[in-house]
Amino acid sequence: MGKVIAVCISPAKGTEKKAVAEGLFKKDYGIEGDAHAGKWHRQVSLLSYDKIQEFRKKGAQADNGAFGENLVVEGIDFSSLSEGTRLLCGSVVLEITQIGKECHHGCRIFQQMGDCIMPREGVFARVIEGGRIRPGDLMEINQTD
């Protein structure tokens, strides 16, 4: 079981996401107001709060959303999950579609630290069932449908 620490969106691709009070997750689309929403497999990005904290201890100045993640969740190691895993948070159902990504090495964090955790620790998902997610909401892993 994990706990949502932050919900983050950005109006344009290639920019840091900013924390918002809640996200409206739309089925087969993503988060309303986020530049990465749309009819594709990377509608929502997730990163473990615990991994962000480890990276911050190395000196990274990274606010929630700085890695381009939509959801920061404490207590779940997303990189240990597999594609097809479903995540439940209230009425929202997400399905992991991609583990990690290729880094463009141009992000502020990589320039600052010479490393970025999103390519190896982040995951991407599509929205199976919509609803709202707020900081403090609980998220659970559902390995079977």
Z-matrix of the N, CA and C atoms (Angstrom, degrees):
N
C 1 1.455
C 2 1.524 1 108.53
N 3 1.309 2 115.72 1 134.84
C 4 1.446 3 120.85 2 178.69
C 5 1.520 4 111.10 3 -120.78
N 6 1.328 5 115.74 4 168.29
C 7 1.457 6 121.69 5 178.65
C 8 1.519 7 109.05 6 -126.29
N 9 1.329 8 116.27 7 129.34
C 10 1.463 9 121.27 8 178.93
C 11 1.521 10 108.64 9 -69.96
N 12 1.327 11 115.65 10 123.28
C 13 1.462 12 122.17 11 178.51
C 14 1.525 13 110.39 12 -93.96
N 15 1.342 14 116.28 13 -37.98
C 16 1.467 15 119.87 14 -178.77
C 17 1.522 16 110.62 15 -152.94
N 18 1.331 17 114.42 16 147.54
C 19 1.462 18 123.78 17 170.80
C 20 1.527 19 105.09 18 -116.04
N 21 1.336 20 116.88 19 125.70
C 22 1.460 21 120.49 20 -172.99
C 23 1.529 22 110.72 21 -130.47
N 24 1.330 23 115.65 22 143.84
C 25 1.463 24 121.44 23 176.91
C 26 1.524 25 109.35 24 -139.52
N 27 1.323 26 115.40 25 162.44
C 28 1.465 27 121.16 26 172.81
C 29 1.521 28 108.52 27 -142.02
N 30 1.334 29 116.69 28 144.34
C 31 1.463 30 120.26 29 -178.52
C 32 1.534 31 113.33 30 -78.22
N 33 1.344 32 117.40 31 -14.97
C 34 1.468 33 120.39 32 -177.79
C 35 1.519 34 110.57 33 -136.91
N 36 1.317 35 116.93 34 143.89
C 37 1.463 36 121.39 35 176.95
C 38 1.520 37 109.31 36 -67.18
N 39 1.337 38 115.78 37 150.03
C 40 1.462 39 120.55 38 178.19
C 41 1.514 40 113.71 39 81.59
N 42 1.317 41 117.45 40 8.14
C 43 1.469 42 120.90 41 178.20
C 44 1.521 43 109.22 42 -118.26
N 45 1.320 44 115.74 43 157.40
C 46 1.462 45 120.11 44 176.75
C 47 1.516 46 109.15 45 -66.25
N 48 1.308 47 114.83 46 145.86
C 49 1.458 48 120.02 47 177.11
C 50 1.526 49 108.70 48 -87.91
N 51 1.316 50 116.30 49 152.85
C 52 1.461 51 122.40 50 179.93
C 53 1.526 52 109.20 51 -116.99
N 54 1.319 53 115.80 52 143.47
C 55 1.462 54 121.67 53 -179.96
C 56 1.527 55 110.61 54 -66.75
N 57 1.340 56 114.99 55 140.07
C 58 1.458 57 122.13 56 177.23
C 59 1.534 58 108.01 57 -126.89
N 60 1.330 59 116.18 58 164.43
C 61 1.467 60 121.35 59 -177.19
C 62 1.523 61 112.36 60 -67.67
N 63 1.340 62 117.01 61 -30.43
C 64 1.460 63 121.46 62 177.22
C 65 1.518 64 109.02 63 -163.59
N 66 1.327 65 114.64 64 158.73
C 67 1.455 66 120.06 65 176.15
C 68 1.509 67 109.65 66 -118.74
N 69 1.337 68 115.90 67 136.92
C 70 1.458 69 121.31 68 174.00
C 71 1.522 70 106.89 69 -96.76
N 72 1.330 71 115.29 70 109.45
C 73 1.455 72 122.53 71 -177.99
C 74 1.517 73 108.55 72 -92.30
N 75 1.334 74 116.14 73 123.32
C 76 1.458 75 121.22 74 -177.93
C 77 1.522 76 110.14 75 -107.07
N 78 1.321 77 115.42 76 134.14
C 79 1.457 78 122.22 77 -179.00
C 80 1.532 79 110.36 78 -55.01
N 81 1.337 80 115.17 79 134.23
C 82 1.472 81 123.06 80 178.43
C 83 1.526 82 113.48 81 56.93
N 84 1.337 83 116.97 82 24.33
C 85 1.460 84 119.27 83 -178.17
C 86 1.522 85 113.22 84 -137.63
N 87 1.327 86 118.05 85 -52.71
C 88 1.461 87 120.85 86 -175.83
C 89 1.515 88 110.81 87 126.77
N 90 1.317 89 116.10 88 -150.41
C 91 1.467 90 121.35 89 -176.91
C 92 1.524 91 109.72 90 -98.29
N 93 1.316 92 115.59 91 128.07
C 94 1.458 93 120.44 92 178.77
C 95 1.529 94 109.48 93 -57.15
N 96 1.327 95 116.81 94 130.60
C 97 1.457 96 121.73 95 178.11
C 98 1.513 97 114.94 96 89.51
N 99 1.345 98 118.00 97 -1.81
C 100 1.464 99 120.40 98 179.96
C 101 1.523 100 110.27 99 -99.84
N 102 1.318 101 116.27 100 136.73
C 103 1.463 102 121.86 101 -177.05
C 104 1.524 103 113.96 102 -63.36
N 105 1.327 104 118.09 103 -23.59
C 106 1.462 105 120.54 104 -177.68
C 107 1.527 106 113.22 105 -89.77
N 108 1.320 107 117.35 106 -1.63
C 109 1.463 108 120.31 107 177.85
C 110 1.523 109 109.26 108 -67.90
N 111 1.310 110 116.08 109 150.46
C 112 1.462 111 120.65 110 178.16
C 113 1.511 112 110.77 111 153.32
N 114 1.294 113 115.56 112 -179.24
C 115 1.471 114 121.72 113 -177.33
C 116 1.521 115 109.67 114 -84.96
N 117 1.338 116 116.56 115 74.86
C 118 1.458 117 121.39 116 176.98
C 119 1.516 118 109.38 117 -153.49
N 120 1.325 119 117.89 118 -177.39
C 121 1.463 120 121.16 119 -172.38
C 122 1.526 121 114.22 120 -86.42
N 123 1.323 122 118.95 121 -9.54
C 124 1.466 123 121.07 122 -178.78
C 125 1.524 124 111.14 123 -114.43
N 126 1.335 125 116.33 124 57.62
C 127 1.458 126 121.82 125 -176.55
C 128 1.524 127 112.70 126 -74.74
N 129 1.335 128 116.83 127 -32.15
C 130 1.470 129 122.00 128 -177.04
C 131 1.526 130 108.28 129 -137.27
N 132 1.322 131 116.67 130 136.20
C 133 1.469 132 120.85 131 175.97
C 134 1.523 133 109.03 132 -112.06
N 135 1.340 134 114.58 133 142.55
C 136 1.467 135 120.80 134 -177.02
C 137 1.522 136 110.18 135 -130.14
N 138 1.317 137 115.62 136 144.53
C 139 1.460 138 121.79 137 179.08
C 140 1.524 139 108.28 138 -143.55
N 141 1.308 140 115.61 139 141.42
C 142 1.461 141 121.61 140 -179.24
C 143 1.532 142 110.95 141 -75.17
N 144 1.320 143 115.83 142 128.77
C 145 1.461 144 121.95 143 176.03
C 146 1.527 145 110.34 144 -57.93
N 147 1.331 146 115.87 145 -37.21
C 148 1.462 147 120.60 146 -178.56
C 149 1.526 148 111.02 147 -63.27
N 150 1.325 149 117.67 148 -38.91
C 151 1.473 150 121.95 149 178.42
C 152 1.527 151 110.53 150 -70.46
N 153 1.326 152 116.59 151 -36.96
C 154 1.467 153 120.18 152 176.70
C 155 1.526 154 109.70 153 -63.23
N 156 1.335 155 116.71 154 -43.28
C 157 1.463 156 120.88 155 179.50
C 158 1.528 157 111.42 156 -61.37
N 159 1.335 158 117.33 157 -42.75
C 160 1.474 159 120.97 158 176.92
C 161 1.524 160 110.41 159 -58.90
N 162 1.320 161 116.60 160 -42.57
C 163 1.463 162 121.66 161 -179.14
C 164 1.529 163 110.48 162 -68.31
N 165 1.315 164 117.41 163 -37.20
C 166 1.475 165 121.05 164 177.68
C 167 1.525 166 110.95 165 -63.44
N 168 1.323 167 117.16 166 -33.93
C 169 1.472 168 120.61 167 178.87
C 170 1.520 169 111.87 168 -64.40
N 171 1.329 170 117.12 169 -20.27
C 172 1.468 171 121.77 170 177.33
C 173 1.529 172 111.04 171 -84.62
N 174 1.331 173 116.55 172 0.02
C 175 1.461 174 120.34 173 176.82
C 176 1.512 175 115.31 174 107.67
N 177 1.317 176 118.13 175 3.81
C 178 1.464 177 120.51 176 -179.69
C 179 1.520 178 111.24 177 -71.14
N 180 1.306 179 116.06 178 131.95
C 181 1.454 180 122.28 179 173.45
C 182 1.525 181 106.47 180 -95.10
N 183 1.315 182 116.46 181 93.57
C 184 1.463 183 120.10 182 -173.05
C 185 1.520 184 110.83 183 -136.08
N 186 1.330 185 115.77 184 110.24
C 187 1.456 186 120.62 185 173.89
C 188 1.520 187 108.96 186 -75.62
N 189 1.318 188 117.23 187 164.27
C 190 1.454 189 120.06 188 173.73
C 191 1.528 190 108.39 189 -59.16
N 192 1.327 191 116.44 190 132.02
C 193 1.457 192 122.07 191 -177.26
C 194 1.512 193 114.03 192 96.74
N 195 1.329 194 117.40 193 -12.80
C 196 1.471 195 121.34 194 -176.14
C 197 1.519 196 113.36 195 -64.16
N 198 1.330 197 117.07 196 -26.40
C 199 1.460 198 121.05 197 179.80
C 200 1.529 199 111.37 198 -87.67
N 201 1.323 200 116.59 199 -0.48
C 202 1.459 201 121.16 200 -177.04
C 203 1.515 202 112.59 201 88.81
N 204 1.332 203 116.71 202 13.33
C 205 1.465 204 120.34 203 -177.53
C 206 1.526 205 111.31 204 -84.92
N 207 1.335 206 114.91 205 142.30
C 208 1.467 207 120.75 206 176.27
C 209 1.521 208 111.81 207 -83.63
N 210 1.334 209 116.44 208 -40.19
C 211 1.461 210 120.55 209 -178.02
C 212 1.521 211 110.36 210 -122.86
N 213 1.317 212 115.37 211 128.49
C 214 1.461 213 122.65 212 172.62
C 215 1.522 214 105.50 213 -107.30
N 216 1.344 215 115.90 214 119.89
C 217 1.462 216 120.29 215 -174.29
C 218 1.521 217 109.93 216 -127.41
N 219 1.327 218 115.58 217 126.90
C 220 1.459 219 121.73 218 177.40
C 221 1.532 220 109.49 219 -85.63
N 222 1.330 221 116.07 220 137.73
C 223 1.458 222 120.49 221 172.00
C 224 1.521 223 116.28 222 94.21
N 225 1.337 224 118.00 223 0.52
C 226 1.468 225 120.66 224 175.58
C 227 1.523 226 108.16 225 -126.25
N 228 1.336 227 116.04 226 127.01
C 229 1.461 228 121.71 227 174.92
C 230 1.531 229 106.91 228 -92.53
N 231 1.320 230 116.03 229 93.64
C 232 1.467 231 120.81 230 -174.62
C 233 1.520 232 112.73 231 -62.14
N 234 1.332 233 117.53 232 -32.84
C 235 1.464 234 119.94 233 -177.20
C 236 1.528 235 112.14 234 -67.38
N 237 1.333 236 117.56 235 -14.30
C 238 1.467 237 120.83 236 179.19
C 239 1.534 238 112.08 237 -89.15
N 240 1.318 239 116.40 238 -6.16
C 241 1.465 240 120.67 239 -179.18
C 242 1.521 241 110.10 240 -89.85
N 243 1.312 242 116.39 241 169.05
C 244 1.463 243 120.39 242 -179.61
C 245 1.521 244 110.62 243 -116.55
N 246 1.329 245 114.92 244 160.92
C 247 1.460 246 120.11 245 175.62
C 248 1.522 247 108.51 246 -57.71
N 249 1.311 248 116.57 247 141.34
C 250 1.450 249 121.87 248 -178.34
C 251 1.513 250 113.37 249 96.07
N 252 1.341 251 117.27 250 -16.06
C 253 1.464 252 120.53 251 177.18
C 254 1.525 253 108.85 252 -64.59
N 255 1.311 254 115.61 253 137.83
C 256 1.463 255 120.03 254 177.95
C 257 1.522 256 110.45 255 -104.58
N 258 1.312 257 114.39 256 142.41
C 259 1.462 258 122.99 257 178.96
C 260 1.514 259 107.80 258 -117.51
N 261 1.326 260 116.42 259 130.96
C 262 1.455 261 122.07 260 -177.53
C 263 1.516 262 109.39 261 -112.61
N 264 1.329 263 115.78 262 130.29
C 265 1.467 264 121.14 263 179.05
C 266 1.525 265 106.93 264 -144.22
N 267 1.343 266 116.14 265 98.96
C 268 1.455 267 119.73 266 -173.11
C 269 1.516 268 108.52 267 63.07
N 270 1.328 269 117.15 268 -128.29
C 271 1.469 270 120.67 269 178.49
C 272 1.525 271 112.40 270 -85.59
N 273 1.327 272 116.72 271 -9.57
C 274 1.475 273 120.78 272 -176.69
C 275 1.527 274 110.20 273 -80.01
N 276 1.340 275 114.60 274 132.99
C 277 1.456 276 121.90 275 173.81
C 278 1.523 277 107.51 276 -121.87
N 279 1.335 278 115.66 277 122.56
C 280 1.459 279 122.23 278 177.27
C 281 1.515 280 108.38 279 -112.92
N 282 1.328 281 116.76 280 146.50
C 283 1.463 282 121.19 281 175.72
C 284 1.523 283 108.59 282 -122.19
N 285 1.324 284 116.19 283 123.32
C 286 1.464 285 120.48 284 -179.24
C 287 1.531 286 109.33 285 -66.55
N 288 1.324 287 114.90 286 128.16
C 289 1.469 288 121.55 287 -177.73
C 290 1.523 289 112.92 288 -115.67
N 291 1.332 290 116.75 289 -17.31
C 292 1.468 291 119.86 290 -177.92
C 293 1.518 292 109.21 291 -155.79
N 294 1.339 293 115.55 292 136.72
C 295 1.461 294 121.82 293 176.15
C 296 1.529 295 106.94 294 -105.85
N 297 1.310 296 116.39 295 121.91
C 298 1.458 297 120.51 296 179.08
C 299 1.511 298 112.57 297 70.10
N 300 1.332 299 114.53 298 -179.22
C 301 1.463 300 121.09 299 178.65
C 302 1.518 301 108.45 300 -163.72
N 303 1.298 302 115.37 301 165.84
C 304 1.458 303 119.57 302 176.03
C 305 1.520 304 108.12 303 -81.84
N 306 1.318 305 115.69 304 130.38
C 307 1.463 306 120.55 305 -178.81
C 308 1.529 307 109.58 306 -84.70
N 309 1.309 308 115.82 307 138.47
C 310 1.465 309 119.97 308 177.99
C 311 1.525 310 111.85 309 -84.81
N 312 1.327 311 118.03 310 -1.39
C 313 1.476 312 124.98 311 178.15
C 314 1.518 313 113.50 312 58.80
N 315 1.307 314 117.48 313 9.11
C 316 1.448 315 119.55 314 179.30
C 317 1.514 316 112.74 315 -103.04
N 318 1.334 317 117.01 316 -2.93
C 319 1.466 318 118.34 317 -177.36
C 320 1.532 319 109.99 318 -69.91
N 321 1.310 320 114.74 319 154.24
C 322 1.466 321 121.01 320 -177.26
C 323 1.527 322 111.33 321 -58.48
N 324 1.321 323 116.61 322 -39.32
C 325 1.466 324 120.05 323 -177.90
C 326 1.522 325 110.90 324 -65.53
N 327 1.333 326 117.39 325 -43.87
C 328 1.463 327 119.67 326 178.55
C 329 1.526 328 109.89 327 -63.38
N 330 1.321 329 117.52 328 -41.10
C 331 1.470 330 120.66 329 179.06
C 332 1.524 331 110.91 330 -63.16
N 333 1.315 332 116.76 331 -37.34
C 334 1.466 333 121.95 332 -178.56
C 335 1.526 334 111.81 333 -75.77
N 336 1.347 335 116.89 334 -42.96
C 337 1.464 336 121.58 335 -169.41
C 338 1.533 337 114.34 336 -107.20
N 339 1.335 338 117.01 337 -17.57
C 340 1.462 339 119.74 338 -173.92
C 341 1.519 340 111.48 339 76.49
N 342 1.321 341 116.38 340 12.58
C 343 1.457 342 122.34 341 -179.31
C 344 1.524 343 107.60 342 -158.64
N 345 1.321 344 115.60 343 158.30
C 346 1.462 345 122.11 344 175.34
C 347 1.522 346 107.07 345 -149.28
N 348 1.340 347 116.79 346 134.29
C 349 1.467 348 119.27 347 -175.48
C 350 1.525 349 113.52 348 -85.03
N 351 1.323 350 118.28 349 -17.34
C 352 1.468 351 119.76 350 -175.86
C 353 1.535 352 112.57 351 -57.93
N 354 1.335 353 119.56 352 -42.17
C 355 1.473 354 118.45 353 -178.81
C 356 1.525 355 114.87 354 -60.31
N 357 1.338 356 117.97 355 -29.36
C 358 1.469 357 118.88 356 -178.84
C 359 1.518 358 113.96 357 -108.64
N 360 1.312 359 118.78 358 -21.39
C 361 1.465 360 121.82 359 -176.14
C 362 1.528 361 113.54 360 -107.03
N 363 1.314 362 117.17 361 -22.28
C 364 1.456 363 120.39 362 -177.31
C 365 1.518 364 112.65 363 -81.01
N 366 1.316 365 115.88 364 154.28
C 367 1.460 366 121.65 365 174.24
C 368 1.525 367 108.72 366 -132.23
N 369 1.325 368 113.73 367 162.21
C 370 1.460 369 120.26 368 179.66
C 371 1.519 370 108.77 369 -123.84
N 372 1.321 371 114.97 370 150.72
C 373 1.457 372 119.78 371 -176.49
C 374 1.526 373 110.16 372 -144.48
N 375 1.327 374 113.92 373 162.03
C 376 1.457 375 119.83 374 171.10
C 377 1.520 376 107.38 375 -112.07
N 378 1.326 377 116.02 376 155.84
C 379 1.459 378 121.58 377 -177.73
C 380 1.526 379 109.07 378 -88.61
N 381 1.335 380 116.04 379 115.35
C 382 1.464 381 122.66 380 178.81
C 383 1.524 382 110.21 381 -86.31
N 384 1.338 383 116.40 382 -42.90
C 385 1.459 384 123.13 383 175.97
C 386 1.522 385 107.96 384 -134.41
N 387 1.305 386 116.34 385 135.86
C 388 1.457 387 121.16 386 -175.52
C 389 1.516 388 114.35 387 -88.55
N 390 1.315 389 114.07 388 178.30
C 391 1.464 390 122.29 389 179.25
C 392 1.519 391 109.69 390 151.92
N 393 1.301 392 116.42 391 -164.07
C 394 1.470 393 121.59 392 -178.67
C 395 1.525 394 110.47 393 -112.39
N 396 1.326 395 114.99 394 142.92
C 397 1.466 396 121.53 395 173.55
C 398 1.523 397 107.55 396 -127.23
N 399 1.345 398 114.44 397 134.73
C 400 1.462 399 121.57 398 179.37
C 401 1.526 400 109.23 399 -127.69
N 402 1.327 401 117.66 400 155.78
C 403 1.463 402 119.50 401 171.92
C 404 1.528 403 109.86 402 -54.67
N 405 1.324 404 116.19 403 138.17
C 406 1.452 405 121.56 404 -178.03
C 407 1.522 406 113.12 405 99.21
N 408 1.341 407 117.23 406 -19.34
C 409 1.465 408 120.18 407 177.42
C 410 1.526 409 110.07 408 -66.06
N 411 1.324 410 115.58 409 150.60
C 412 1.458 411 121.03 410 178.74
C 413 1.525 412 110.35 411 -94.84
N 414 1.346 413 115.16 412 144.13
C 415 1.463 414 122.11 413 179.39
C 416 1.520 415 108.06 414 -124.07
N 417 1.327 416 116.08 415 137.07
C 418 1.452 417 119.50 416 176.53
C 419 1.520 418 110.36 417 -126.07
N 420 1.315 419 113.85 418 155.64
C 421 1.469 420 121.89 419 179.46
C 422 1.516 421 107.96 420 -93.28
N 423 1.324 422 115.86 421 132.72
C 424 1.458 423 121.51 422 176.61
C 425 1.536 424 106.77 423 -123.90
N 426 1.323 425 116.95 424 97.73
C 427 1.471 426 121.85 425 -176.03
C 428 1.526 427 111.99 426 -68.39
N 429 1.318 428 117.43 427 -25.79
C 430 1.461 429 120.19 428 179.05
C 431 1.504 430 108.84 429 -118.46
N 432 1.308 431 116.07 430 154.79
C 433 1.463 432 120.45 431 -178.68
C 434 1.504 433 111.11 432 -85.74
